[in-house]
Amino acid sequence: MTTQFLRTPMCALILALTTITALAETPYPVAKDGKETIMRNRTCPTGYVGIGNKCEALHTDTPRAYPKIKGAACPSGTFASGDSCKAFR
């Protein structure tokens, strides 16, 4: 019974740390000062500027961009722009 009592919080801690680390390096849009920021592969989509290894939107109303899956078409409602799929207005 004592080992079960210690094992549950330890598993919860490991799960929480793993989730936080995975979310910190997400390639999906992250809001920063009201502007979207995405991971940079090679080129940034139109309306975005490259800052280090990220692409940041120039304006708060810039349409969202998502990483493009190599060899796949962009989803409905988006178009290819740079190495990303960018949403229509």
C-alpha positions as a printed NumPy array, in Angstrom:
array([[  0.   ,   0.   ,   0.   ],
       [  2.879,   2.389,   0.719],
       [  4.426,   1.96 ,  -2.735],
       [  1.073,   2.68 ,  -4.421],
       [  0.768,   5.835,  -2.307],
       [  4.161,   7.075,  -3.57 ],
       [  3.823,   5.856,  -7.155],
       [  0.667,   7.826,  -8.061],
       [  2.052,  11.347,  -7.37 ],
       [  5.322,  10.432,  -9.08 ],
       [  3.483,   9.314, -12.228],
       [  1.404,  12.495, -12.175],
       [  4.57 ,  14.617, -11.927],
       [  6.229,  12.809, -14.843],
       [  3.098,  13.199, -16.981],
       [  2.845,  16.914, -16.188],
       [  6.504,  17.587, -17.028],
       [  6.268,  15.646, -20.294],
       [  3.144,  17.542, -21.361],
       [  4.602,  20.959, -20.503],
       [  7.793,  20.246, -22.453],
       [  5.862,  19.047, -25.497],
       [  3.662,  22.157, -25.509],
       [  6.658,  24.483, -25.203],
       [  8.023,  23.423, -28.61 ],
       [  4.759,  23.155, -30.53 ],
       [  4.945,  23.991, -34.27 ],
       [  1.402,  25.366, -34.171],
       [  0.535,  29.07 , -33.83 ],
       [  1.234,  30.669, -30.459],
       [ -0.104,  34.142, -29.652],
       [  2.559,  36.641, -28.579],
       [  1.521,  40.251, -27.97 ],
       [ -1.614,  39.523, -29.99 ],
       [  0.471,  38.319, -32.959],
       [  0.74 ,  34.711, -34.109],
       [  4.141,  33.009, -33.963],
       [  4.983,  29.738, -35.748],
       [  8.108,  27.605, -36.037],
       [ 10.229,  28.43 , -39.089],
       [ 11.229,  25.658, -41.503],
       [ 12.88 ,  27.618, -44.308],
       [ 10.737,  30.508, -45.519],
       [  8.011,  32.401, -43.696],
       [  4.54 ,  32.836, -45.232],
       [  3.439,  36.221, -46.574],
       [  2.526,  38.603, -43.775],
       [  5.09 ,  37.015, -41.429],
       [  8.677,  38.03 , -40.676],
       [ 11.482,  35.659, -39.676],
       [ 12.886,  36.175, -36.186],
       [ 15.444,  33.5  , -35.315],
       [ 13.847,  30.09 , -35.738],
       [ 10.292,  31.5  , -35.637],
       [  8.014,  33.456, -37.98 ],
       [  5.997,  36.25 , -36.366],
       [  2.936,  37.91 , -37.887],
       [  3.426,  41.535, -38.892],
       [ -0.037,  42.576, -37.652],
       [ -2.546,  41.276, -35.115],
       [ -5.115,  40.685, -37.886],
       [ -2.769,  38.642, -40.112],
       [ -4.473,  35.353, -41.092],
       [ -3.192,  32.284, -39.263],
       [ -0.521,  30.088, -40.814],
       [  0.162,  26.414, -40.064],
       [  3.14 ,  24.195, -40.862],
       [  2.706,  22.433, -44.202],
       [  3.031,  18.663, -44.254],
       [  5.579,  17.742, -46.918],
       [  3.912,  16.097, -49.932],
       [  0.367,  16.904, -48.772],
       [ -2.014,  19.576, -49.991],
       [ -3.112,  22.379, -47.697],
       [ -6.46 ,  21.803, -45.944],
       [ -9.689,  23.405, -47.132],
       [ -9.822,  27.145, -46.44 ],
       [ -6.042,  27.571, -46.657],
       [ -3.448,  28.1  , -49.384],
       [  0.282,  27.367, -49.675],
       [  2.501,  30.299, -48.74 ],
       [  6.194,  29.7  , -48.215],
       [  6.599,  26.468, -46.25 ],
       [  3.223,  26.928, -44.556],
       [ -0.512,  26.788, -45.191],
       [ -2.12 ,  30.167, -44.619],
       [ -5.806,  30.716, -43.885],
       [ -7.952,  32.863, -46.15 ],
       [ -9.305,  35.992, -44.448]])
